[in-house]
Amino acid sequence: MSQNVMATDTQNAQGIQHKKNAAILAVIGLFFAGPIFGILALWQASKASSFGAKATGWMVLAVIDILCGVIMAVAILG
């Protein structure tokens, strides 16, 4: 029984760490290299979700980073 609780605590801690990483990457992506940091934030947020941590907001912000970066690149290069 205690091994099951330890496994759950470890998974929860890993999920929270991935969620924090997603938050940091998504916020950086708002200001610098949106598509790159957006993709990394999306990856970390999906890993957090697989460990049971809710990271939906960070996923949305990551997609916004990617879209804004692509729109800016098209506007500059277009």
N, CA, C and O atoms as a Tripos MOL2 file, in Angstrom:
@<TRIPOS>MOLECULE
protein
  312   311    78     0     0
PROTEIN
NO_CHARGES

@<TRIPOS>ATOM
      1 N           0.8220   -1.1940    0.0000 N.3       1 MET1
      2 CA          0.0000    0.0000    0.0000 C.3       1 MET1
      3 C           0.8610    1.2500    0.0000 C.2       1 MET1
      4 O           0.5600    2.1990   -0.7230 O.2       1 MET1
      5 N           1.9310    1.2750    0.7970 N.am      2 SER2
      6 CA          2.7570    2.4770    0.8700 C.3       2 SER2
      7 C           3.5220    2.7030   -0.4370 C.2       2 SER2
      8 O           3.8100    3.8480   -0.7870 O.2       2 SER2
      9 N           3.8530    1.6380   -1.1600 N.am      3 GLN3
     10 CA          4.5240    1.8040   -2.4470 C.3       3 GLN3
     11 C           3.5960    2.4690   -3.4560 C.2       3 GLN3
     12 O           4.0380    3.2670   -4.2830 O.2       3 GLN3
     13 N           2.3180    2.1420   -3.3860 N.am      4 ASN4
     14 CA          1.3480    2.7670   -4.2790 C.3       4 ASN4
     15 C           1.2350    4.2540   -3.9930 C.2       4 ASN4
     16 O           1.1500    5.0570   -4.9220 O.2       4 ASN4
     17 N           1.2330    4.6330   -2.7240 N.am      5 VAL5
     18 CA          1.1410    6.0370   -2.3390 C.3       5 VAL5
     19 C           2.3990    6.7690   -2.7710 C.2       5 VAL5
     20 O           2.3220    7.8990   -3.2520 O.2       5 VAL5
     21 N           3.5710    6.1340   -2.6060 N.am      6 MET6
     22 CA          4.8160    6.7650   -3.0180 C.3       6 MET6
     23 C           4.8600    6.9720   -4.5230 C.2       6 MET6
     24 O           5.3360    8.0090   -4.9870 O.2       6 MET6
     25 N           4.3810    6.0180   -5.2850 N.am      7 ALA7
     26 CA          4.3600    6.1510   -6.7420 C.3       7 ALA7
     27 C           3.4500    7.3030   -7.1530 C.2       7 ALA7
     28 O           3.7870    8.0660   -8.0580 O.2       7 ALA7
     29 N           2.2920    7.4350   -6.4900 N.am      8 THR8
     30 CA          1.3660    8.5130   -6.7940 C.3       8 THR8
     31 C           1.9840    9.8620   -6.4450 C.2       8 THR8
     32 O           1.8550   10.8160   -7.2110 O.2       8 THR8
     33 N           2.6570    9.9520   -5.2930 N.am      9 ASP9
     34 CA          3.2990   11.2030   -4.8950 C.3       9 ASP9
     35 C           4.4070   11.5860   -5.8700 C.2       9 ASP9
     36 O           4.5610   12.7590   -6.2100 O.2       9 ASP9
     37 N           5.1670   10.6100   -6.3130 N.am     10 THR10
     38 CA          6.2410   10.8800   -7.2700 C.3      10 THR10
     39 C           5.6720   11.3510   -8.5970 C.2      10 THR10
     40 O           6.1890   12.2940   -9.1960 O.2      10 THR10
     41 N           4.6080   10.7020   -9.0620 N.am     11 GLN11
     42 CA          3.9840   11.1230  -10.3130 C.3      11 GLN11
     43 C           3.4060   12.5190  -10.1830 C.2      11 GLN11
     44 O           3.5180   13.3250  -11.1060 O.2      11 GLN11
     45 N           2.7880   12.8150   -9.0490 N.am     12 ASN12
     46 CA          2.2170   14.1350   -8.8360 C.3      12 ASN12
     47 C           3.3200   15.1890   -8.8190 C.2      12 ASN12
     48 O           3.1560   16.2620   -9.4000 O.2      12 ASN12
     49 N           4.4320   14.9000   -8.1680 N.am     13 ALA13
     50 CA          5.5450   15.8420   -8.1270 C.3      13 ALA13
     51 C           6.1210   16.0580   -9.5240 C.2      13 ALA13
     52 O           6.4650   17.1830   -9.8840 O.2      13 ALA13
     53 N           6.2270   14.9980  -10.3050 N.am     14 GLN14
     54 CA          6.7240   15.1460  -11.6750 C.3      14 GLN14
     55 C           5.7550   15.9660  -12.5200 C.2      14 GLN14
     56 O           6.1780   16.7980  -13.3220 O.2      14 GLN14
     57 N           4.4730   15.7340  -12.3440 N.am     15 GLY15
     58 CA          3.4680   16.5050  -13.0760 C.3      15 GLY15
     59 C           3.5310   17.9780  -12.7470 C.2      15 GLY15
     60 O           3.4380   18.8260  -13.6350 O.2      15 GLY15
     61 N           3.6910   18.2840  -11.4640 N.am     16 ILE16
     62 CA          3.7890   19.6800  -11.0400 C.3      16 ILE16
     63 C           5.0530   20.3260  -11.6050 C.2      16 ILE16
     64 O           5.0240   21.4870  -12.0130 O.2      16 ILE16
     65 N           6.1610   19.5830  -11.6320 N.am     17 GLN17
     66 CA          7.4020   20.1310  -12.1890 C.3      17 GLN17
     67 C           7.2510   20.4080  -13.6850 C.2      17 GLN17
     68 O           7.7110   21.4410  -14.1690 O.2      17 GLN17
     69 N           6.6170   19.5060  -14.4130 N.am     18 HIS18
     70 CA          6.3980   19.7370  -15.8470 C.3      18 HIS18
     71 C           5.4520   20.9210  -16.0580 C.2      18 HIS18
     72 O           5.6050   21.6740  -17.0200 O.2      18 HIS18
     73 N           4.4870   21.0820  -15.1700 N.am     19 LYS19
     74 CA          3.5580   22.2130  -15.2600 C.3      19 LYS19
     75 C           4.3050   23.5270  -15.0440 C.2      19 LYS19
     76 O           4.0560   24.5020  -15.7530 O.2      19 LYS19
     77 N           5.2150   23.5630  -14.0730 N.am     20 LYS20
     78 CA          6.0260   24.7670  -13.8430 C.3      20 LYS20
     79 C           6.9090   25.0680  -15.0480 C.2      20 LYS20
     80 O           7.0490   26.2220  -15.4530 O.2      20 LYS20
     81 N           7.5030   24.0230  -15.6170 N.am     21 ASN21
     82 CA          8.3320   24.2180  -16.8060 C.3      21 ASN21
     83 C           7.5030   24.7830  -17.9600 C.2      21 ASN21
     84 O           7.9610   25.6670  -18.6840 O.2      21 ASN21
     85 N           6.2950   24.2750  -18.1260 N.am     22 ALA22
     86 CA          5.4080   24.7710  -19.1810 C.3      22 ALA22
     87 C           5.0720   26.2370  -18.9540 C.2      22 ALA22
     88 O           5.0290   27.0240  -19.9000 O.2      22 ALA22
     89 N           4.8340   26.5990  -17.7070 N.am     23 ALA23
     90 CA          4.5130   27.9920  -17.3950 C.3      23 ALA23
     91 C           5.6700   28.9160  -17.7400 C.2      23 ALA23
     92 O           5.4710   29.9600  -18.3610 O.2      23 ALA23
     93 N           6.8710   28.5390  -17.3420 N.am     24 ILE24
     94 CA          8.0500   29.3610  -17.6160 C.3      24 ILE24
     95 C           8.2620   29.5070  -19.1150 C.2      24 ILE24
     96 O           8.4740   30.6110  -19.6150 O.2      24 ILE24
     97 N           8.2030   28.3890  -19.8310 N.am     25 LEU25
     98 CA          8.4320   28.4230  -21.2760 C.3      25 LEU25
     99 C           7.3530   29.2210  -22.0100 C.2      25 LEU25
    100 O           7.6600   29.9570  -22.9480 O.2      25 LEU25
    101 N           6.1050   29.0820  -21.5930 N.am     26 ALA26
    102 CA          5.0080   29.7970  -22.2530 C.3      26 ALA26
    103 C           5.1210   31.2970  -22.0400 C.2      26 ALA26
    104 O           4.8750   32.0690  -22.9670 O.2      26 ALA26
    105 N           5.4880   31.7260  -20.8410 N.am     27 VAL27
    106 CA          5.6220   33.1550  -20.5700 C.3      27 VAL27
    107 C           6.8170   33.7240  -21.3330 C.2      27 VAL27
    108 O           6.7240   34.8230  -21.8790 O.2      27 VAL27
    109 N           7.9210   33.0120  -21.3830 N.am     28 ILE28
    110 CA          9.0760   33.4640  -22.1670 C.3      28 ILE28
    111 C           8.6880   33.5640  -23.6390 C.2      28 ILE28
    112 O           9.1100   34.4860  -24.3360 O.2      28 ILE28
    113 N           7.8890   32.6170  -24.1060 N.am     29 GLY29
    114 CA          7.4580   32.6120  -25.4940 C.3      29 GLY29
    115 C           6.6180   33.8070  -25.8820 C.2      29 GLY29
    116 O           6.5390   34.1450  -27.0630 O.2      29 GLY29
    117 N           5.9850   34.4600  -24.9120 N.am     30 LEU30
    118 CA          5.2220   35.6700  -25.2130 C.3      30 LEU30
    119 C           6.1280   36.8050  -25.6660 C.2      30 LEU30
    120 O           5.7190   37.6580  -26.4540 O.2      30 LEU30
    121 N           7.3550   36.8150  -25.1670 N.am     31 PHE31
    122 CA          8.2490   37.9400  -25.4070 C.3      31 PHE31
    123 C           9.3960   37.6310  -26.3580 C.2      31 PHE31
    124 O           9.9680   38.5460  -26.9500 O.2      31 PHE31
    125 N           9.7440   36.3450  -26.5150 N.am     32 PHE32
    126 CA         10.9310   36.0080  -27.2840 C.3      32 PHE32
    127 C          10.7600   34.6440  -27.9410 C.2      32 PHE32
    128 O          10.4570   33.6620  -27.2630 O.2      32 PHE32
    129 N          10.9510   34.5770  -29.2450 N.am     33 ALA33
    130 CA         10.9380   33.3210  -29.9930 C.3      33 ALA33
    131 C           9.7040   32.4730  -29.6750 C.2      33 ALA33
    132 O           9.8160   31.3330  -29.2260 O.2      33 ALA33
    133 N           8.5410   33.0480  -29.9150 N.am     34 GLY34
    134 CA          7.2750   32.3950  -29.5990 C.3      34 GLY34
    135 C           7.1000   30.9860  -30.1080 C.2      34 GLY34
    136 O           6.7230   30.1070  -29.3330 O.2      34 GLY34
    137 N           7.3600   30.7270  -31.3950 N.am     35 PRO35
    138 CA          7.1370   29.3590  -31.8860 C.3      35 PRO35
    139 C           8.0340   28.3200  -31.2100 C.2      35 PRO35
    140 O           7.5930   27.2060  -30.9280 O.2      35 PRO35
    141 N           9.2770   28.6820  -30.9550 N.am     36 ILE36
    142 CA         10.1980   27.7190  -30.3310 C.3      36 ILE36
    143 C           9.7760   27.4340  -28.8950 C.2      36 ILE36
    144 O           9.6110   26.2770  -28.5060 O.2      36 ILE36
    145 N           9.6040   28.4910  -28.1120 N.am     37 PHE37
    146 CA          9.2130   28.2970  -26.7150 C.3      37 PHE37
    147 C           7.7810   27.7890  -26.6010 C.2      37 PHE37
    148 O           7.4500   27.0770  -25.6520 O.2      37 PHE37
    149 N           6.9330   28.1440  -27.5530 N.am     38 GLY38
    150 CA          5.5590   27.6370  -27.5560 C.3      38 GLY38
    151 C           5.5020   26.1300  -27.7330 C.2      38 GLY38
    152 O           4.7400   25.4400  -27.0560 O.2      38 GLY38
    153 N           6.3210   25.6270  -28.6530 N.am     39 ILE39
    154 CA          6.3670   24.1840  -28.8680 C.3      39 ILE39
    155 C           6.9080   23.4730  -27.6330 C.2      39 ILE39
    156 O           6.3850   22.4340  -27.2290 O.2      39 ILE39
    157 N           7.9550   24.0360  -27.0380 N.am     40 LEU40
    158 CA          8.5070   23.4310  -25.8200 C.3      40 LEU40
    159 C           7.5000   23.4780  -24.6680 C.2      40 LEU40
    160 O           7.3860   22.5220  -23.9020 O.2      40 LEU40
    161 N           6.7710   24.5910  -24.5480 N.am     41 ALA41
    162 CA          5.7570   24.7100  -23.4920 C.3      41 ALA41
    163 C           4.6200   23.7190  -23.7210 C.2      41 ALA41
    164 O           4.1110   23.1190  -22.7750 O.2      41 ALA41
    165 N           4.2300   23.5540  -24.9680 N.am     42 LEU42
    166 CA          3.1710   22.5930  -25.2900 C.3      42 LEU42
    167 C           3.6110   21.1730  -24.9370 C.2      42 LEU42
    168 O           2.8270   20.3860  -24.4060 O.2      42 LEU42
    169 N           4.8500   20.8580  -25.2310 N.am     43 TRP43
    170 CA          5.4060   19.5480  -24.8930 C.3      43 TRP43
    171 C           5.4090   19.3250  -23.3780 C.2      43 TRP43
    172 O           5.0120   18.2570  -22.9130 O.2      43 TRP43
    173 N           5.8510   20.3210  -22.6060 N.am     44 GLN44
    174 CA          5.8920   20.1800  -21.1500 C.3      44 GLN44
    175 C           4.4790   20.1090  -20.5580 C.2      44 GLN44
    176 O           4.2350   19.3550  -19.6160 O.2      44 GLN44
    177 N           3.5630   20.8850  -21.1070 N.am     45 ALA45
    178 CA          2.1830   20.8560  -20.6090 C.3      45 ALA45
    179 C           1.5260   19.5020  -20.8820 C.2      45 ALA45
    180 O           0.7590   19.0020  -20.0580 O.2      45 ALA45
    181 N           1.8280   18.9180  -22.0340 N.am     46 SER46
    182 CA          1.2460   17.5970  -22.3120 C.3      46 SER46
    183 C           1.8630   16.5300  -21.4110 C.2      46 SER46
    184 O           1.1770   15.5920  -21.0060 O.2      46 SER46
    185 N           3.1560   16.6640  -21.0920 N.am     47 LYS47
    186 CA          3.7680   15.7350  -20.1480 C.3      47 LYS47
    187 C           3.1450   15.9030  -18.7650 C.2      47 LYS47
    188 O           2.9130   14.9150  -18.0680 O.2      47 LYS47
    189 N           2.8730   17.1410  -18.3630 N.am     48 ALA48
    190 CA          2.2360   17.3890  -17.0670 C.3      48 ALA48
    191 C           0.8560   16.7410  -17.0260 C.2      48 ALA48
    192 O           0.4730   16.1430  -16.0210 O.2      48 ALA48
    193 N           0.1220   16.8600  -18.1100 N.am     49 SER49
    194 CA         -1.2110   16.2450  -18.1740 C.3      49 SER49
    195 C          -1.1340   14.7330  -18.0900 C.2      49 SER49
    196 O          -2.0020   14.0950  -17.4940 O.2      49 SER49
    197 N          -0.0980   14.1560  -18.6840 N.am     50 SER50
    198 CA          0.0320   12.6990  -18.6200 C.3      50 SER50
    199 C           0.3450   12.2160  -17.2060 C.2      50 SER50
    200 O           0.0650   11.0670  -16.8650 O.2      50 SER50
    201 N           0.9270   13.0930  -16.3820 N.am     51 PHE51
    202 CA          1.1890   12.7490  -14.9850 C.3      51 PHE51
    203 C           0.0300   13.1410  -14.0650 C.2      51 PHE51
    204 O           0.1010   12.9310  -12.8550 O.2      51 PHE51
    205 N          -1.0260   13.7060  -14.6300 N.am     52 GLY52
    206 CA         -2.2120   14.0120  -13.8450 C.3      52 GLY52
    207 C          -2.3250   15.4440  -13.3790 C.2      52 GLY52
    208 O          -3.2810   15.7820  -12.6810 O.2      52 GLY52
    209 N          -1.3820   16.3010  -13.7410 N.am     53 ALA53
    210 CA         -1.4600   17.7180  -13.3640 C.3      53 ALA53
    211 C          -2.2220   18.4670  -14.4590 C.2      53 ALA53
    212 O          -2.0010   18.2310  -15.6470 O.2      53 ALA53
    213 N          -3.1120   19.3630  -14.0600 N.am     54 LYS54
    214 CA         -3.8780   20.1230  -15.0370 C.3      54 LYS54
    215 C          -3.0260   21.2830  -15.5520 C.2      54 LYS54
    216 O          -2.6080   22.1480  -14.7820 O.2      54 LYS54
    217 N          -2.7780   21.2920  -16.8450 N.am     55 ALA55
    218 CA         -1.9620   22.3400  -17.4490 C.3      55 ALA55
    219 C          -2.6460   22.9080  -18.6850 C.2      55 ALA55
    220 O          -1.9780   23.3220  -19.6320 O.2      55 ALA55
    221 N          -3.9660   22.9280  -18.6790 N.am     56 THR56
    222 CA         -4.7320   23.3670  -19.8400 C.3      56 THR56
    223 C          -4.4470   24.8270  -20.1850 C.2      56 THR56
    224 O          -4.3120   25.1710  -21.3590 O.2      56 THR56
    225 N          -4.3560   25.6670  -19.1900 N.am     57 GLY57
    226 CA         -4.0790   27.0820  -19.4240 C.3      57 GLY57
    227 C          -2.7400   27.3050  -20.0880 C.2      57 GLY57
    228 O          -2.6010   28.1640  -20.9590 O.2      57 GLY57
    229 N          -1.7570   26.5290  -19.6730 N.am     58 TRP58
    230 CA         -0.4230   26.6690  -20.2640 C.3      58 TRP58
    231 C          -0.4040   26.1150  -21.6760 C.2      58 TRP58
    232 O           0.3590   26.5930  -22.5160 O.2      58 TRP58
    233 N          -1.2350   25.1070  -21.9540 N.am     59 MET59
    234 CA         -1.3470   24.6060  -23.3230 C.3      59 MET59
    235 C          -1.9330   25.6820  -24.2350 C.2      59 MET59
    236 O          -1.4720   25.8810  -25.3580 O.2      59 MET59
    237 N          -2.9520   26.3670  -23.7330 N.am     60 VAL60
    238 CA         -3.5840   27.4300  -24.5210 C.3      60 VAL60
    239 C          -2.5830   28.5540  -24.7780 C.2      60 VAL60
    240 O          -2.4860   29.0500  -25.9010 O.2      60 VAL60
    241 N          -1.8430   28.9570  -23.7570 N.am     61 LEU61
    242 CA         -0.8500   30.0140  -23.9240 C.3      61 LEU61
    243 C           0.2540   29.5780  -24.8890 C.2      61 LEU61
    244 O           0.7560   30.3960  -25.6600 O.2      61 LEU61
    245 N           0.6300   28.3220  -24.8550 N.am     62 ALA62
    246 CA          1.6420   27.8050  -25.7790 C.3      62 ALA62
    247 C           1.1420   27.8930  -27.2190 C.2      62 ALA62
    248 O           1.9030   28.2710  -28.1090 O.2      62 ALA62
    249 N          -0.1040   27.5570  -27.4580 N.am     63 VAL63
    250 CA         -0.6700   27.6490  -28.8080 C.3      63 VAL63
    251 C          -0.7270   29.1120  -29.2560 C.2      63 VAL63
    252 O          -0.4590   29.4220  -30.4170 O.2      63 VAL63
    253 N          -1.0750   30.0030  -28.3330 N.am     64 ILE64
    254 CA         -1.0840   31.4370  -28.6510 C.3      64 ILE64
    255 C           0.3240   31.9030  -29.0100 C.2      64 ILE64
    256 O           0.4990   32.6710  -29.9560 O.2      64 ILE64
    257 N           1.3300   31.4460  -28.2620 N.am     65 ASP65
    258 CA          2.7240   31.7770  -28.5890 C.3      65 ASP65
    259 C           3.0640   31.3570  -30.0150 C.2      65 ASP65
    260 O           3.6360   32.1300  -30.7830 O.2      65 ASP65
    261 N           2.7080   30.1330  -30.3530 N.am     66 ILE66
    262 CA          3.0280   29.6040  -31.6810 C.3      66 ILE66
    263 C           2.3250   30.4100  -32.7700 C.2      66 ILE66
    264 O           2.9420   30.8020  -33.7600 O.2      66 ILE66
    265 N           1.0310   30.6530  -32.5790 N.am     67 LEU67
    266 CA          0.2660   31.3860  -33.5860 C.3      67 LEU67
    267 C           0.7600   32.8150  -33.7560 C.2      67 LEU67
    268 O           0.8980   33.2910  -34.8830 O.2      67 LEU67
    269 N           1.0240   33.4990  -32.6620 N.am     68 CYS68
    270 CA          1.5120   34.8810  -32.7510 C.3      68 CYS68
    271 C           2.8830   34.9320  -33.4140 C.2      68 CYS68
    272 O           3.1530   35.8330  -34.2080 O.2      68 CYS68
    273 N           3.7380   33.9890  -33.1000 N.am     69 GLY69
    274 CA          5.0560   33.9460  -33.7240 C.3      69 GLY69
    275 C           4.9730   33.7080  -35.2180 C.2      69 GLY69
    276 O           5.7030   34.3270  -35.9910 O.2      69 GLY69
    277 N           4.0880   32.8160  -35.6260 N.am     70 VAL70
    278 CA          3.9240   32.5410  -37.0580 C.3      70 VAL70
    279 C           3.3360   33.7550  -37.7660 C.2      70 VAL70
    280 O           3.7800   34.1090  -38.8580 O.2      70 VAL70
    281 N           2.3430   34.3960  -37.1560 N.am     71 ILE71
    282 CA          1.7460   35.5930  -37.7550 C.3      71 ILE71
    283 C           2.7770   36.7110  -37.8900 C.2      71 ILE71
    284 O           2.8310   37.3820  -38.9210 O.2      71 ILE71
    285 N           3.5820   36.9110  -36.8720 N.am     72 MET72
    286 CA          4.6300   37.9470  -36.9520 C.3      72 MET72
    287 C           5.6540   37.6090  -38.0200 C.2      72 MET72
    288 O           6.1040   38.4990  -38.7430 O.2      72 MET72
    289 N           6.0310   36.3490  -38.1350 N.am     73 ALA73
    290 CA          7.0070   35.9470  -39.1570 C.3      73 ALA73
    291 C           6.4410   36.1720  -40.5550 C.2      73 ALA73
    292 O           7.1580   36.6340  -41.4420 O.2      73 ALA73
    293 N           5.1750   35.8550  -40.7600 N.am     74 VAL74
    294 CA          4.5510   36.0740  -42.0610 C.3      74 VAL74
    295 C           4.4640   37.5650  -42.3570 C.2      74 VAL74
    296 O           4.6890   37.9860  -43.4920 O.2      74 VAL74
    297 N           4.1420   38.3640  -41.3530 N.am     75 ALA75
    298 CA          4.0350   39.8050  -41.5420 C.3      75 ALA75
    299 C           5.3940   40.4200  -41.8760 C.2      75 ALA75
    300 O           5.4740   41.3190  -42.7130 O.2      75 ALA75
    301 N           6.4430   39.9530  -41.2430 N.am     76 ILE76
    302 CA          7.7770   40.4970  -41.4850 C.3      76 ILE76
    303 C           8.3190   40.0300  -42.8370 C.2      76 ILE76
    304 O           8.8630   40.8210  -43.6070 O.2      76 ILE76
    305 N           8.1630   38.7470  -43.1090 N.am     77 LEU77
    306 CA          8.7310   38.1870  -44.3380 C.3      77 LEU77
    307 C           7.8140   38.3500  -45.5440 C.2      77 LEU77
    308 O           8.2580   38.2970  -46.6920 O.2      77 LEU77
    309 N           6.5190   38.5510  -45.2630 N.am     78 GLY78
    310 CA          5.5350   38.5780  -46.3200 C.3      78 GLY78
    311 C           5.6200   39.7650  -47.1890 C.2      78 GLY78
    312 O           4.8340   39.9020  -48.1270 O.2      78 GLY78
@<TRIPOS>BOND
     1     1     2 1
     2     2     3 1
     3     3     4 2
     4     3     5 am
     5     5     6 1
     6     6     7 1
     7     7     8 2
     8     7     9 am
     9     9    10 1
    10    10    11 1
    11    11    12 2
    12    11    13 am
    13    13    14 1
    14    14    15 1
    15    15    16 2
    16    15    17 am
    17    17    18 1
    18    18    19 1
    19    19    20 2
    20    19    21 am
    21    21    22 1
    22    22    23 1
    23    23    24 2
    24    23    25 am
    25    25    26 1
    26    26    27 1
    27    27    28 2
    28    27    29 am
    29    29    30 1
    30    30    31 1
    31    31    32 2
    32    31    33 am
    33    33    34 1
    34    34    35 1
    35    35    36 2
    36    35    37 am
    37    37    38 1
    38    38    39 1
    39    39    40 2
    40    39    41 am
    41    41    42 1
    42    42    43 1
    43    43    44 2
    44    43    45 am
    45    45    46 1
    46    46    47 1
    47    47    48 2
    48    47    49 am
    49    49    50 1
    50    50    51 1
    51    51    52 2
    52    51    53 am
    53    53    54 1
    54    54    55 1
    55    55    56 2
    56    55    57 am
    57    57    58 1
    58    58    59 1
    59    59    60 2
    60    59    61 am
    61    61    62 1
    62    62    63 1
    63    63    64 2
    64    63    65 am
    65    65    66 1
    66    66    67 1
    67    67    68 2
    68    67    69 am
    69    69    70 1
    70    70    71 1
    71    71    72 2
    72    71    73 am
    73    73    74 1
    74    74    75 1
    75    75    76 2
    76    75    77 am
    77    77    78 1
    78    78    79 1
    79    79    80 2
    80    79    81 am
    81    81    82 1
    82    82    83 1
    83    83    84 2
    84    83    85 am
    85    85    86 1
    86    86    87 1
    87    87    88 2
    88    87    89 am
    89    89    90 1
    90    90    91 1
    91    91    92 2
    92    91    93 am
    93    93    94 1
    94    94    95 1
    95    95    96 2
    96    95    97 am
    97    97    98 1
    98    98    99 1
    99    99   100 2
   100    99   101 am
   101   101   102 1
   102   102   103 1
   103   103   104 2
   104   103   105 am
   105   105   106 1
   106   106   107 1
   107   107   108 2
   108   107   109 am
   109   109   110 1
   110   110   111 1
   111   111   112 2
   112   111   113 am
   113   113   114 1
   114   114   115 1
   115   115   116 2
   116   115   117 am
   117   117   118 1
   118   118   119 1
   119   119   120 2
   120   119   121 am
   121   121   122 1
   122   122   123 1
   123   123   124 2
   124   123   125 am
   125   125   126 1
   126   126   127 1
   127   127   128 2
   128   127   129 am
   129   129   130 1
   130   130   131 1
   131   131   132 2
   132   131   133 am
   133   133   134 1
   134   134   135 1
   135   135   136 2
   136   135   137 am
   137   137   138 1
   138   138   139 1
   139   139   140 2
   140   139   141 am
   141   141   142 1
   142   142   143 1
   143   143   144 2
   144   143   145 am
   145   145   146 1
   146   146   147 1
   147   147   148 2
   148   147   149 am
   149   149   150 1
   150   150   151 1
   151   151   152 2
   152   151   153 am
   153   153   154 1
   154   154   155 1
   155   155   156 2
   156   155   157 am
   157   157   158 1
   158   158   159 1
   159   159   160 2
   160   159   161 am
   161   161   162 1
   162   162   163 1
   163   163   164 2
   164   163   165 am
   165   165   166 1
   166   166   167 1
   167   167   168 2
   168   167   169 am
   169   169   170 1
   170   170   171 1
   171   171   172 2
   172   171   173 am
   173   173   174 1
   174   174   175 1
   175   175   176 2
   176   175   177 am
   177   177   178 1
   178   178   179 1
   179   179   180 2
   180   179   181 am
   181   181   182 1
   182   182   183 1
   183   183   184 2
   184   183   185 am
   185   185   186 1
   186   186   187 1
   187   187   188 2
   188   187   189 am
   189   189   190 1
   190   190   191 1
   191   191   192 2
   192   191   193 am
   193   193   194 1
   194   194   195 1
   195   195   196 2
   196   195   197 am
   197   197   198 1
   198   198   199 1
   199   199   200 2
   200   199   201 am
   201   201   202 1
   202   202   203 1
   203   203   204 2
   204   203   205 am
   205   205   206 1
   206   206   207 1
   207   207   208 2
   208   207   209 am
   209   209   210 1
   210   210   211 1
   211   211   212 2
   212   211   213 am
   213   213   214 1
   214   214   215 1
   215   215   216 2
   216   215   217 am
   217   217   218 1
   218   218   219 1
   219   219   220 2
   220   219   221 am
   221   221   222 1
   222   222   223 1
   223   223   224 2
   224   223   225 am
   225   225   226 1
   226   226   227 1
   227   227   228 2
   228   227   229 am
   229   229   230 1
   230   230   231 1
   231   231   232 2
   232   231   233 am
   233   233   234 1
   234   234   235 1
   235   235   236 2
   236   235   237 am
   237   237   238 1
   238   238   239 1
   239   239   240 2
   240   239   241 am
   241   241   242 1
   242   242   243 1
   243   243   244 2
   244   243   245 am
   245   245   246 1
   246   246   247 1
   247   247   248 2
   248   247   249 am
   249   249   250 1
   250   250   251 1
   251   251   252 2
   252   251   253 am
   253   253   254 1
   254   254   255 1
   255   255   256 2
   256   255   257 am
   257   257   258 1
   258   258   259 1
   259   259   260 2
   260   259   261 am
   261   261   262 1
   262   262   263 1
   263   263   264 2
   264   263   265 am
   265   265   266 1
   266   266   267 1
   267   267   268 2
   268   267   269 am
   269   269   270 1
   270   270   271 1
   271   271   272 2
   272   271   273 am
   273   273   274 1
   274   274   275 1
   275   275   276 2
   276   275   277 am
   277   277   278 1
   278   278   279 1
   279   279   280 2
   280   279   281 am
   281   281   282 1
   282   282   283 1
   283   283   284 2
   284   283   285 am
   285   285   286 1
   286   286   287 1
   287   287   288 2
   288   287   289 am
   289   289   290 1
   290   290   291 1
   291   291   292 2
   292   291   293 am
   293   293   294 1
   294   294   295 1
   295   295   296 2
   296   295   297 am
   297   297   298 1
   298   298   299 1
   299   299   300 2
   300   299   301 am
   301   301   302 1
   302   302   303 1
   303   303   304 2
   304   303   305 am
   305   305   306 1
   306   306   307 1
   307   307   308 2
   308   307   309 am
   309   309   310 1
   310   310   311 1
   311   311   312 2
@<TRIPOS>SUBSTRUCTURE
     1 MET1         2 RESIDUE 1 A MET
     2 SER2         6 RESIDUE 1 A SER
     3 GLN3        10 RESIDUE 1 A GLN
     4 ASN4        14 RESIDUE 1 A ASN
     5 VAL5        18 RESIDUE 1 A VAL
     6 MET6        22 RESIDUE 1 A MET
     7 ALA7        26 RESIDUE 1 A ALA
     8 THR8        30 RESIDUE 1 A THR
     9 ASP9        34 RESIDUE 1 A ASP
    10 THR10       38 RESIDUE 1 A THR
    11 GLN11       42 RESIDUE 1 A GLN
    12 ASN12       46 RESIDUE 1 A ASN
    13 ALA13       50 RESIDUE 1 A ALA
    14 GLN14       54 RESIDUE 1 A GLN
    15 GLY15       58 RESIDUE 1 A GLY
    16 ILE16       62 RESIDUE 1 A ILE
    17 GLN17       66 RESIDUE 1 A GLN
    18 HIS18       70 RESIDUE 1 A HIS
    19 LYS19       74 RESIDUE 1 A LYS
    20 LYS20       78 RESIDUE 1 A LYS
    21 ASN21       82 RESIDUE 1 A ASN
    22 ALA22       86 RESIDUE 1 A ALA
    23 ALA23       90 RESIDUE 1 A ALA
    24 ILE24       94 RESIDUE 1 A ILE
    25 LEU25       98 RESIDUE 1 A LEU
    26 ALA26      102 RESIDUE 1 A ALA
    27 VAL27      106 RESIDUE 1 A VAL
    28 ILE28      110 RESIDUE 1 A ILE
    29 GLY29      114 RESIDUE 1 A GLY
    30 LEU30      118 RESIDUE 1 A LEU
    31 PHE31      122 RESIDUE 1 A PHE
    32 PHE32      126 RESIDUE 1 A PHE
    33 ALA33      130 RESIDUE 1 A ALA
    34 GLY34      134 RESIDUE 1 A GLY
    35 PRO35      138 RESIDUE 1 A PRO
    36 ILE36      142 RESIDUE 1 A ILE
    37 PHE37      146 RESIDUE 1 A PHE
    38 GLY38      150 RESIDUE 1 A GLY
    39 ILE39      154 RESIDUE 1 A ILE
    40 LEU40      158 RESIDUE 1 A LEU
    41 ALA41      162 RESIDUE 1 A ALA
    42 LEU42      166 RESIDUE 1 A LEU
    43 TRP43      170 RESIDUE 1 A TRP
    44 GLN44      174 RESIDUE 1 A GLN
    45 ALA45      178 RESIDUE 1 A ALA
    46 SER46      182 RESIDUE 1 A SER
    47 LYS47      186 RESIDUE 1 A LYS
    48 ALA48      190 RESIDUE 1 A ALA
    49 SER49      194 RESIDUE 1 A SER
    50 SER50      198 RESIDUE 1 A SER
    51 PHE51      202 RESIDUE 1 A PHE
    52 GLY52      206 RESIDUE 1 A GLY
    53 ALA53      210 RESIDUE 1 A ALA
    54 LYS54      214 RESIDUE 1 A LYS
    55 ALA55      218 RESIDUE 1 A ALA
    56 THR56      222 RESIDUE 1 A THR
    57 GLY57      226 RESIDUE 1 A GLY
    58 TRP58      230 RESIDUE 1 A TRP
    59 MET59      234 RESIDUE 1 A MET
    60 VAL60      238 RESIDUE 1 A VAL
    61 LEU61      242 RESIDUE 1 A LEU
    62 ALA62      246 RESIDUE 1 A ALA
    63 VAL63      250 RESIDUE 1 A VAL
    64 ILE64      254 RESIDUE 1 A ILE
    65 ASP65      258 RESIDUE 1 A ASP
    66 ILE66      262 RESIDUE 1 A ILE
    67 LEU67      266 RESIDUE 1 A LEU
    68 CYS68      270 RESIDUE 1 A CYS
    69 GLY69      274 RESIDUE 1 A GLY
    70 VAL70      278 RESIDUE 1 A VAL
    71 ILE71      282 RESIDUE 1 A ILE
    72 MET72      286 RESIDUE 1 A MET
    73 ALA73      290 RESIDUE 1 A ALA
    74 VAL74      294 RESIDUE 1 A VAL
    75 ALA75      298 RESIDUE 1 A ALA
    76 ILE76      302 RESIDUE 1 A ILE
    77 LEU77      306 RESIDUE 1 A LEU
    78 GLY78      310 RESIDUE 1 A GLY
